[in-house]
Each structure stands twice: as structure tokens, then as C-alpha cells.
Amino acid sequence: MNISPTGGVQGISWATETFVGKASEAISKGNVVQCLLTALEPDDDQSVAKASGDAFGIYAVALEDIASGERGLCALRGKVEVLGGASVDAGDRIMPKNDGTMIEYSATGNNNVCCGICVDDMASGSLSTVLFNGWQMITDQDQTPD
């Protein structure tokens, strides 16, 4: 997670990295999306779809509602609001669920990736503040080269 130090009583400012994604389906603000790496485009045509759980990939969070076929702002990492898929306590790690929401991280499954930490308590169907990192996923998986 990148942070930018500030002077005085302001403390730490969390850096947020964004890009414009083109939705392959209707996406709601706070949905976790997965970049569809069929073609990495140099312009704003990077396709995104709701994250499907239990899969490695590059994740982001939709910062606005995006209609299918339209473009919208997404955050690769930073302090953002995500749509909860279950109740999760503040301070717990989270991972994408197969419907573009976030749930508590579990080490079960083959490819579960942790890509955030709850700042506030999360409730199912509500937006909650998290520290999100979809580019450099935090995982318990064995990272030893074969």
C-alpha cells in the first residue's frame, strides 16, 4: 500500500491509484472488478467485469456505477468504499466473492487472494471503507518458485 506523508496534524494521506475501465457488464459503485487481460490497452479500453472469487488476477474497485459497455473510474489501490457481501469486523482481511462483493478472507480454496483490510465494520449490501490493494494481492499462498 502506498502512503504519502504529510506535515502537521494531518497524519497520513492514503494514495489512491485509478484507471478508466470499460465494463463488460453492469457494475455498481463499490463492486470489486477483475481486469480482463485479453488485451492490455494503452488507452481507456481496459475491460473489467465483476470479480469472480477464488481466482488470481488484477483487481480494482468501481468508484462509480458503470453501465455495460460504458467507461468508469476504478481504483487499483487505496482507501476506498467496497460493497460488502457479508459481515466482517474492522481490522479483518477481505477477499472478493464471486459476485463482485467482499467477504472475510479465508485460506480455503486454491487461489483465494486477500486484497484488503476493513477500516470499518462491513455489512452485507452496504458500502464500507477498506484499505484495498488489487495489484499486489496479499495472500497466504505459497509463493515459492517451482
N, C-alpha and C positions, 0 to 999 in steps of 0.2 A: 504494500500500500504506500503510495507516495503522499508525503505530507510537506507542507510549506510552512516553515517557521515564520512567526510574525513577532513584532515588537510589542512591548507594553503588556496590558492586561488582556489582550485578545487571545492569547494562548496559541493554539494550533489551528491552522486552516487546512482542511482536507482537500487535496487536489482532486478534481473530477475530470476524467478523460472521456470525451464524447466523440461520436461519429454519426453520420446520417445513414440510416438503413432503409432498405426498400422491403416492405412487408409482403410476405408470400401468403399471408392470411390476416384476418382482423386481429389486432393486438391492442390490449388495454394498457393504460398507464400503470406502471409497476410490474407488468409481466416480465419474467426473465425470458430472454430470447437467445437463440443459438445462431451464430453466424453460419450460413450455409456456404461452405467452402468449395462450391462447384466452380467458382471463378472469383478470384480476388480482383476487384475492380479498383482502378486508380481514382475513380470519381465517386459519386454518392450512390452507386447502384449495388452496394453490398447487400445481398439478400439476407433477411432474417426471418425466423419463424419461432413460435413458442418453443421453449426448451423442452426436450424430451428427456426425462430423468434417466439416470444410470448410463450416461454416455459422456465420454470425454469430448471436449470441444472448446471453442471460444464463446464465452457467454457475455451478455450485456443486459441492461435493464432499460425497458422502454420508458422514456421520460415524459411521454405524451401518448394519447390514443393515436393509433395508426391504422387507417383503413387498408384492406387488402389491395395491393398494387401501388399504394402510396408510399411516400417517404416520410420519415420521422426521426427525431433525435433519440439516440440511445447512449447509455453510459457504459464504458468498459470497466471502469472502476471509480470508486469514490464513495462519498456519503450520499446515499440515495434512498428513495422510498420504494419498497418492493411489495408486491401483493402476497399476503400470507396464504398458505394452503393448509395450515394447522396452527395450533397454539404452540408458541416457542418462547421461552424465557429470555429476557435480556442477558447478553453475555454468551449465549449458546451459539454454536456454529450452525450454519444452514447450508442447504443444498437445493438444487432445482428439482421440482416434482414434474411429472410427465404432462402437466397442463399449463406450464409457464408460471406456476406459483412456487413459493419457497416453503420448505419444511425443515425440521431439525435434521442435522447431518447424522447419518448412520453409516457404519462401516460395513454393512451388509451389501451384497451385490458385487459385481465385478468392477464397475467403473464409477462408483459414486464419488462425486467431487464436492468438496466444500469450497464454496466461493463467497462466503460472507460470515459476518458476525452480527447478531442483533444488538442494536443500541437500545431499543425499547422492547418491551414485551410485544410479541407478534400474535395477532388473532387471525383466524381463518377468514378470508374475504375482505380483510382490511389492509390499508397501506401502513407499513411500519418502516421506521428508519433503520438502515443497516450500513455497515462498512462493507462494501462489495468489491470483489476483485475477480472478474471473469476472464482475465487474460492469464494471470499467473495463479491458477487454481490451487487452493490449499487442500492437501489430500493426505490421507494415511496410507495410500497405496505404496507398494514397494517401488522405489524409483531407481533401483539398481539396474544398470545396463545389462542386457543379456549377453 
